[in-house]
Amino acid sequence: MIRFAQPADHAAIDAVTTAAFGRSDEARLTAQLRADGDAMFEMVAQDDGRIVGHIMFSRLWADRDGLYAALAPLSVLPALQRRGVGASLVQTGLASAPQFGAAGVLVLGEPAYYSRFGFAAETAAQVDAPYRGMPAFMGLGFVEGAFEGPMTVAYPSAFSA
């Protein structure tokens, strides 16, 4: 079951994220994005009432009209990875992002994985951002022309901490 995260889920989300990455950096990123008010929304995957996965979308600032989001991090308990939990979180999250006003989403992730959902490096090629030019820096637009022409986006300060 995929649902929106609630404050009572934060400790379980931190545990899943730390386990998924084998370190606490991404859990600290998630907590800082929340504390700074930069989280757009986050979702969890539950199995038998236990949180087994998490995805966060945070607000980006662009030099144009429209709201943009960063997908990060995506976490699934190691024992359940490669079983569709992450894919379900991504699909449900991407379906929800336009409802929060997102014109497009940027991700820094494994190209072979995220391209399955429509992300492409070409889409983000004209986006001036700290990750520009990296094959893992990809975009997915929800509205026509979301990433056309040069644009600059600023990530929340938590990403540089």
N, C-alpha and C positions, 0 to 999 in steps of 0.2 A: 504494500500500500504506500502510495506517495501522497504526502500532505505538506501544507505549509508548516514551517517550524514555529514553535512557541518558546517563550523564555524558559519554561521548565525543561526544555530539551537541551539547553546549552551545554551542560556538563556531559551529557551523552554524545553530543556532536563533537565536543573537544576530544573525547576518548576515541571516537571513530576516526577523526581526522588525524590524530597522533598515530594511531595504529596503521592507518592507510599509508602515511608518508614515512613512518618509522622515525619521526622526530616531531617536535612541538611547534616548529616555525609556522606552519600553516594554521594550526589551531590558534596561535597568537594573532596571526593576521585576521582570522575570522572574528576573534574577540575584539580586536582594535577597530575593525570596520564597523562593528555594531556600536561600540562605545563612541565612535566619532560621528555616528548617525549616517554613515555612508552605505550601509546595506540597503539595497533596493528591496530584495526579498530573498528568502532562503527556504529550502524544502528539505524534507527528510524522507527516507525510505524506511519503512517498518516491516519487521518480520516477527510474527507472534508477539506483537507489542513492544519489541526491542528495536531501537534505532540501529540500522545497519549501514546507512548511507546518508550523505548530505551534499547539497549543492548550494552555492551562494552566488547571487548576482548583486554587484555593487554599482553605484552611480559613477559615471564618468562625466567630465566637463568637456564640452566641445565648443569650438569657435563658430558654431552655427546653431540654428534653431533645432530643436529636437533633443530628446533624452537618449543617452547611450548607456550601455551597461557593459561591465566586465564580468565574465564567467570565471569565478575562481574563489575558493577551490572546489573541486569535485572529489569526494572521498567515499570509499566503500571499504568495509572491513576486509582485510586480506583474504580471509577464508571464503568470502563471497564474491571476490573479484572475478571477472570474466564469465559472469553468469547473468548478465543483463541488468543488474541493479543500477549501475552507472548510466547505462544507455536510457533506462526508464527515467532516471532523474534528469538527464539532459533533455530528453524529448518533452517531458512535462514542464520543465523549467522554460524551455524555448517557447512552448505553447503559451505559457503564462506571461512571459516578458512583455509582449505587446499590450497586455491588459494593464501593465504598470506604466505604459507610455513609451516603452523603449522603441526607438526607430531602428536600432541595430545593436548587436552584441559583438564584442571583441574577446578573444581568448588567446592565451599563450599555452599551447598544449601540443600533444602528439598529433602531427598532421594526419597520419593514417587513421587515428581514432576519430578526431573531430570532423574530418571531411565527410564522414558518414552522415553527419547531421546537416550538411550544407555549408560548413565553414570552409573558407578558401583564403590562402595567402594573397591571392590576386585582389580579393575584395578589400583587404586592409593595406594594399600597396601604397595608396596615397595618403594614409593616415600617419601624421607625424606624432610619434609616441616613443617612449623609451625603448620599446621592443621592435621598432620599425626595422624591416629588412631581415628579420629572423624568420626562417621557414615555419616556425611554430606560432608566429603571430598571424592570426587569421580573423576574418570578420564574417558576419552573417547579417544581412540587412532584412528588415521586415517591411520597409516602405521603399518605393521606387526611388532610386538615387540616394539612398541612405549614406553611402560611402563614396559617391561620385565627387570628383574634383578634389583638390588638396584640402585637407582638414587637419586640425590639431586637436588632440584630446589630452586631458590631464587626468592621471590616475589619483585616487585618494592617497593621502600621505602615508597611510598604513602600508602601502605596497613598497615604499622605499625605506621603511624602518628596518 
